[in-house]
Amino acid sequence: MLLFVLTCLLAVFPAISTKSPIFGPQEVSSVEGNSVSIKCYYPPTSVNRHTRKYWCRKGASGRCITLISSEGYVSSNYAGRANLTNFPENGTFVVNVAQLSRDDSGHYKCGLGINSRGLSFDVSLEVSQGPELPNDTEVYTVDVGRTVTIKCPFKTENDPKVKALYKKIGETSVLVIDSRNYVNPNYNGRIGLHIPGTGQLIFTVVIDRLRLSDHGLYLCQAGDGSSRDEKNVDLQVLKPEPELVYADLRGSVTFHCALGLEVANVAKFLCRVSSRETCDVVINTLGKRDSAFEGRILLNPQDQDGSFSVVITGLRKEDEGRYLCGAHSDGRLQEGWPIQAWQLFVNEESTIPHSRTVVKGVAGGSVAVLCPYNPKESKSLKYWCLWEGTQNGRCPLLVESQGLVQEQYEGRLSLLQEPGNGTFTVILNQLTTQDAGFYWCLTNGDTHWRTTVEIKIIEGEPNLKVPGNVTAVLGETLKVPCHFPCKFSSYEKYWCKWSNTGCQTLPSQDEGPSEAFVNCDENSRLVSLTLNPVTRADEGWYWCGVKQGHFYGETAAVYVAVEEKKVAGSRDVSPAKADAAPDEKVLDSGVRQIENKAIQDPRLFAEEKVVADTGDQAGGSRASVDSSSSEEQGGSSRALVSTLVPLGLVLALGAVVVGVARARHRKNVDRVSIRSYRTDISMSDFENSREFGANDNMGACSITQETSLGGKDEFVASPESTTENQEPKKAKRVRRKKEAPLCAKEMQHEGLQLDFRKNYLNMGADPRIGRMV
């Protein structure tokens, strides 16, 4: 039973298999006595290069009888007149058959392996009977569109007589041209008769831009009557045999067209033969281009000899067919003009990997393009160019693997060797609408691996957020933040410094496992690059981005400029440039203030952090802290709590003792002198509260206990505190004096009988030192 099933599967295998990758000429024609050469293509894999190749003839029953194979077999019918040669390096083999007869006409197959397994290509061979020519006939074989020169000898007595050329049509002869300046209308403008000087007994007829209709038997004649000289000429105008071109799906193909000097200055074209036997222009030098090839075709400049080439990338299965290149002033196919022909086959079993043909990005964002190349050519030079839809199309290079980057793309374009093994990466960021278009991936190696990608700019916002261009101070510390949305939680995040040879990865504060630091709520993720200390070499472009393994994702760019430290008294103390985002400047300033206060007095760190957080709320949305430092801050907070709790208990106990003592003291004292009050409250306390960001409104009575007795300072961090901290101190002192009576009234309500403002002025308070004189 199992054997029966396997037999059935083998029987239907050819019918259900995919289209054969073997390719050859569909039709071959010749005449009796001549020979033919049939070239067949196959995918040059290791197995295919060494497997059996064959040429067989299909019989009436459908079986294909082997005539010759690469294993040395030759049928008796082909003995002595046929051979098969394999070219494994090119993925081709050639069958040559000589001494053709009409019996050789029929249907054949060239293939690999076993005759009935489907790895073959059908070829039709037609052998026709040659014309019966007179014995003295001279044969001229010329391609269509070319030029032929027919030589006609004559005797001396016919030298002064009329010379002429006739064409035989059936039993009649039609005059084509003669020495009396007659020209047949069918040859007008492309034929000439030339008689050399005295003593040369020969005249010539030159026919340019041969047409297929020019094919036939001609007669040269000099003189008339019985003494005339005649010569028979057989002109064979050949239709160009198409050159077979084998290409891979998604790869590229190049058509080299050499038409000759006679058409060097005539417009050139490439057209594709349609089912209607017309030839539709694909591209020409007059600017016409088929929309189906937009962004993936180039017509290279023609050489002085009239030759040119056409490159097509991103090959599709529908690109298969017959192509003609030619020359004509109209830029399209015309009869009688030289042409070349190709038969293109696109192999669907392509070795070129799949890659995106369209990549989308948003304005201000980035794209990462994967470019395939032949894995055997890892050391080849890589290029990326921008296709321009000019008259012939052109593709100027933008970047190459040895360090060339066009000036207008500096800081936002990089070619990276990753992921390697047949693929390199091109990253373009800071996108604008002008970046939309077609780009080509190239190498200086295998030209079949050229590919095309289209970049489209769509609506949206970049996912990665970075500040504007930043100015760093020489010798100081600079921290540059980059915000990542939660969609990149599983991606590796990095910072790198751009150069024309790539982007060198730098240490950042997020090099641990990314999953441990990801915060997927509405807050953004922050990864920072720290330059400490800043040097002149740090100036340049920096990128932050994401990747998975060796595959790159989105990037964002920041330019860091480095300047000398400004002299004392300068108003610009922030390392952030004026065009940096406001929230980033506030964040940076707040971080530096907190760090400085913590160094001066660690006890103030907790209060200072509250002020910085509140100030950030006033100044706009605040970026989250560095992801890499979250655990360190947690450890610092625990250490700070363990220190402050015992200290707080001691201070609370002291406050209770002092409170009891003062309560007893108030029973015996009705008033308090200015000097004794000033002993409890000093001007330095007001200065300290302002340092902490407290409101200067003294009427709010923000001080509830005497600082000299160890009570705590209570302050109100209003939304205006961030702004007021930047105002001159003089203005704050004036405002404080005006608001002092309000506080005095409340003191009076508590039993403190004094006129604060009056005694303050009369006693000569010196606000600069914060003490009564």
MIPALUM-756196 format. One record per residue (C-alpha): residue in one letter; x, y, z. Coordinates in pm, whole numbers, plus 50000, padded with zeros to 5 digits. Layout:
<rs>
AXYZ;...
</rs>
This chain:
<rs>
M500005000050000;L502805024150093;L504595016349768;F501425024549574;V501095058549746;L504715067449675;T504285057749310;C501245080549281;L503125109649440;L506035105549200;A503635104248907;V501965137348992;F505095154949118;P505895173448794;A502345186748775;I502305201549125;S505885214149142;T506725250949114;K507885265848788;S511225252048678;P514235274648736;I515835261248416;F515815286648136;G516725286447768;P515625298947425;Q511975292147347;E512445291246968;V515485283546754;S515485284546373;S518075276246112;V518425262345759;E519565229245628;G523285223445645;N523865249845914;S524405245346288;V522795258146607;S524015264946959;I521485263147246;K522455277647584;C520495267247895;Y520705283748238;Y520285268448583;P520695281248944;P524415277049018;T523995258549348;S526485232249457;V524075204149375;N523105218249034;R526695223748928;H527475186848965;T524225170348862;R523465155148521;K522645178348228;Y520795165647924;W519235174147586;C516255152747488;R513565151947217;K509865149147302;G508025121147127;A504355116547039;S503755097547364;G505105126647571;R508295108847669;C511575127547621;I514315105947467;T517845116147563;L520045125847268;I523105137947460;S524045142447827;S526915155648040;E527705120148152;G529085111847806;Y526045096247640;V525435105147271;S522645089347064;S523425073946728;N521495101746553;Y523815128046706;A527055108946678;G529825130346530;R527765161946502;A526735172646857;N528305180347194;L527215192947538;T529515215447748;N528845224948110;F529975258548254;P529355254148630;E530895287448729;N528265305548518;G525385281848581;T525005273348210;F525485244847968;V525565246547586;V524345221447328;N525865224446979;V524315205746684;A525805207246333;Q524775194845986;L521135202246046;S518465186245834;R514745191945814;D514295160146016;D515815178246316;S512775201246344;G510765193646658;H510285199647033;Y513155194647273;K514075199247639;C517245209947811;G517325200548177;L518975187548492;G518725154148666;I516175129048545;N514285136648223;S510815133748377;R511325153448699;G510385187948570;L513755205648602;S513805214148232;F512965240447972;D511045235247644;V512785245147321;S511285245046971;L513735239146683;E512745247046325;V515015237946032;S513935251745694;Q515095244345344;G517615268945213;P516965288044890;E518185273044563;L520855297144451;P522795299144126;N526325286544148;D527945321044118;T525785337044392;E527575356744664;V525865356045006;Y525785386045240;T524535379845596;V523775411845790;D521755420246101;V518695441946066;G519435478946100;R523015475245991;T524815484645669;V525825462545378;T528175470145089;I527595449644773;K530485447544526;C529655443944155;P532515437243902;F532295445143528;K534425443443212;T536305471943048;E533885475442756;N531035482243002;D532915509543188;P531085538743020;K527725521243031;V524935522243291;K525405503843617;A522415491743818;L521155469344100;Y517935449344072;K515955429044320;K514405396344204;I510805391944310;G509495359644162;E510175359443791;T510595397243763;S513435420543846;V512695454244011;L515175482743968;V516555494444301;I519195520044194;D521245529143886;S524015552643781;R521485576743622;N520415587343980;Y517275566343995;V516385553344347;N513485530444430;P511155547744684;N511525518344924;Y515235526144950;N515065563744942;G517545580445176;R519435548945265;I521105536044945;G523915548144725;L525805536344413;H529495544544392;I531795541644087;P535495544344167;G538055561643947;T539385550443612;G541055516843602;Q538955500043871;L536475476643715;I534005474844005;F531125495244142;T529575492844488;V526075496444629;V525755506144996;I522465500345178;D522075515345525;R519585506945805;L518665473345658;R515115461445703;L513775426245714;S511995434145386;D515385439845224;H516035402545251;G516225385244911;L518065378644585;Y519685408144400;L521315412144059;C524225435143976;Q524315446443609;A526705467343399;G525805475143037;D522985459542838;G522365434142569;S524365402842532;S527595419842644;R526275430842980;D527975419543303;E525795403243574;K526335389843924;N523845373244163;V523765384244528;D521835368044812;L521195393145093;Q520155376745421;V518875402245672;L518795385446010;K516515393146295;P518755395946602;E518775364446810;P517915374347167;E520675370747420;L519485350547716;V519665368848049;Y519165349748372;A518465370248688;D517205364549041;L513985377749187;R514645410249382;G518045413149214;S519205434448923;V520115431048557;T522185451848318;F521565454147942;H524695464647751;C523755479247413;A526385485447141;L524815499546824;G527835513746642;L529335547246555;E526785554246283;V524125560946550;A526405575746817;N524515608946817;V521015594746779;A518525591047066;K518675556847236;F515935535747396;L515075502947566;C511665487647496;R509825455847595;V507985434547337;S504325430747435;S501855403647346;R500665425647060;E504135423546904;T504645460546970;C507615473347168;D506675496147456;V509345521047561;V510785513747906;I513255542647904;N514925565047647;T517375593847635;L514575618547559;G513185615647912;K510445589947865;R510205563048136;D507655535748209;S505995542248547;A506285505048634;F510065510148656;E509975542448857;G512825544249105;R514545512348987;I515945519548640;L518915539448509;L520165546248157;N523905551548191;P525545577947974;Q526485565547630;D530075561847520;Q531655577847218;D531115546147016;G527345548947065;S527085521647329;F525105525747652;S523685504147930;V520415501348119;V520275488948480;I517055475748636;T516935467249007;G514325451949233;L513375426648966;R509845412848972;K508425382248803;E506385404348572;D509635419848440;E510275388148240;G510115390347861;R511895401547546;Y513665435147546;L515095454947255;C517525483747263;G517895506446965;A518455540946826;H516105565046653;S515485602246662;D512005595846806;G513425574947091;R511395544246993;L511585513746768;Q511485520846395;E512035496846109;G515465497045955;W517345510046259;P519895488746450;I518645469546748;Q519805443747003;A517585418347175;W517485400647512;Q515245374347662;L514995380048038;F514155351848276;V513535359848647;N514285330648877;E511825328549165;E514155305549361;S516265335949438;T519275336149667;I518685373049741;P516895375450079;H513595393050130;S513865429050247;R511405457350278;T510945476349953;V509125504950132;V510285520150462;K508195546650637;G509345573950877;V508025605951031;A509425641050997;G512155645251258;G512405607551303;S514605581051145;V514655549850927;A516955519450924;V517335502150586;L518685466750542;C520755461850225;P521635426750102;Y524935417749933;N526625385749824;P527785368750148;K530915356749968;E531975393049922;S532025405150283;K535065427150215;S533515444949918;L532855482249936;K529255491550017;Y527415521949887;W524055539449920;C522805563549656;L519725584949594;W517875577449271;E516985609349082;G514295609048818;T516135631048573;Q516065626048197;N518085593848202;G517955588448576;R521025591148797;C522045578949143;P524685600749318;L526435583749612;L525485596249960;V527605573550180;E530075545150138;S531735520750375;Q535195536650359;G534035568950518;L532605590850241;V529505610050354;Q528055638750154;E528335671550344;Q524595677950364;Y524115643950532;E526785647850802;G525495638551145;R522375620951018;L523505593250781;S525615562650858;L526445529850683;L527035501350931;Q528445466850856;E525945450351093;P524245426151092;G526795411850844;N526695378150666;G525135392750352;T523395423650494;F524525458750591;T522495486750750;V521975523050650;I520505547050909;L519095580950814;N517675603751085;Q516435639751125;L514075631550839;T512395658350631;T509855656050352;Q512705661050105;D514145627350208;A511205608850050;G512265589649740;F514065558849608;Y517475547349730;W519785520349593;C521985495949784;L525205488549592;T528585471349625;N531665470649406;G531235432949377;D528405412249230;T526195436249035;H523245412149047;W522745421149416;R521725457349361;T518435464949537;T516025494249571;V514095507749869;E511565535949880;I511415559350181;K508045575250255;I507495603650504;I504215599850692;E502445620350959;G503405614751320;E505895623151593;P509305607251655;N509275580451925;L512615590752073;K512795624652246;V516065643652284;P516845680152363;G517785704852098;N521405711552017;V523455715252337;T526435736852430;A528795721152686;V531315740152900;L534905728952871;G536035709753180;E532575706153332;T530115677253333;L527365673953071;K524445650153088;V522345645052773;P518975627252818;C517105605252571;H513495594852633;F512145561352514;P508485550852500;C507325518152651;K507125501452307;F510905497952321;S510965480752659;S512535448952518;Y515065467452299;E518685474552378;K519185511952424;Y522455528852337;W524305561452282;C526985565152015;K529135592451868;W528695597451495;S531605599151253;N531885594850878;T532995558850933;G530065548751154;C528705554851503;Q530935543451790;T528905530652085;L529585549052413;P529045538552775;S525675550552904;Q523775547453226;D521535519753101;E523865490953024;G522235466453263;P519355443553166;S516775466753015;E513845447253161;A514895456753514;F514495493753452;V511515495953218;N508615516653345;C505625511053118;D503195536653254;E502515570353095;N505965583153193;S508765581552939;R511925560952985;L515165580453028;V518675569752937;S521455595552972;L524895600752824;T527375617353060;L530525635352943;N532805641453243;P534825662453205;V533955678352872;T536885681252629;R537285696552286;A537195661752134;D533655657252268;E532215682052019;G530115665951747;W526995645751675;Y525635620151920;W522905594751854;C520675576152092;G518805546251956;V517425511452000;K518345477951850;Q517705441051887;G520895421351851;H522615434551539;F519405448751391;Y519005486151439;G515765504951505;E514995541751552;T517585568251636;A517645604851740;A520525629451699;V521905657351920;Y524765680951834;V527035689852126;A529085721752090;V531955728752334;E532835763852452;E535265779252699;K534125785453056;K532795820953087;V534375846253327;A532835854853666;G529785877253648;S528515861853329;R524765857553326;D524825825053126;V525665797853377;S523615769653229;P525375744453004;A522205741752801;K522075762752489;A519355788552440;D517585766552192;A517395736952429;A513975726152551;P512825746752859;D512055716153068;E515535702353003;K517195734953119;V515135735353439;L515915698653499;D519635703553448;S519735734453673;G517775717053946;V520005686453938;R523145707553974;Q521665727554264;I520695695754447;E524135680354394;N525885712054523;K523665714954834;A524125678554918;I527895683354916;Q527735714455136;D525265700655389;P523885665355348;R521105673455595;L519585697155342;F519295671055063;A515765659755146;E514385695155160;E516305705654849;K514835676254650;V511315687554739;V512095722654618;A513565709754290;D510575687254227;T508155715754296;G510095739354074;D509965714553792;Q506195713153818;A506105750853779;G508425750653482;G506705723353282;S506715685353259;R509815670853424;A511785642553270;S512065610953474;V515335603053648;D518055582453486;S517005546453458;S520435534653557;S520435554453885;S517035543854018;E518465516554237;E521245539554363;Q518675565654465;G516705539154649;G519795529454844;S520645565854918;S517115572655045;R517275543155287;A520635555255421;L519275590555461;V516185578355650;S518305557055885;T520325588355967;L517505613555999;V515075592956212;P517305591456525;L518265627856474;G514575637256447;L513745619156771;V516505637856956;L515355671256813;A511725663856902;L512695655457261;G514705687557285;A511785707557149;V509485693257417;V511975702657692;V512425737457554;G508675741657513;V508045733157878;A510815756757991;R509495785357782;A505935779657901;R507115784058255;H509115814258155;R506115831557987;K504255831458319;N506815855758459;V507535876758155;D504865898557990;R507015912857716;V510045903857523;S512665929157422;I513715934457072;R517165921157153;S515825889857319;Y513485883457025;R516335888556783;T518295863156979;D515635837956882;I515105848656520;S518045859956312;M518165873755959;S520155843355853;D517035822955909;F515235843855651;E518145838755415;N518065801255477;S514385799055403;R514915817655080;E517695793354990;F515285764855033;G512855781154791;A510435794755055;N508035823054968;D509215857655070;N505745867555191;M506475873955557;G502795879455626;A502335842155586;C504305837655911;S506145808055772;I508405806356079;T506465790356364;Q509225784256618;E512525800256714;T515315784756511;S517865791656780;L516005767757009;G516255738456774;G512715740356629;K512165730356268;D511885755155980;E508525753255807;F508385766755451;V505875769255175;A507155759854824;S504745779254607;P504575775854229;E506355809154199;S509405797554392;T511375786954084;T510875820853922;E511555840954236;N514845823154300;Q516135839953988;E515225875754099;P517835899854245;K518185898454624;K517645935754662;A514125933854535;K513365906254781;R514585926655077;V512315955954991;R509355932754957;R510205916355289;K510265949555474;K506875959555337;E505325926755440;A506875926055789;P503955944055971;L501625915755878;C503845891356063;A504195915556352;K500435916456399;E500305879256436;M503215880756682;Q501275906356882;H498295883256884;E500575857457047;G501475881557324;L504595896257181;Q504075933657239;L506315950656985;D506285972156676;F508495950256459;R508945974256169;K509656004456385;N512185987856612;Y513775969756314;L514536002856142;N515466021656460;M517885995056579;G519745996456247;A519265961756113;D521915951955866;P520245928255619;R523595919555460;I524805901055769;G521415890555900;R522005902856262;M520935932756471;V523645959156519;
</rs>
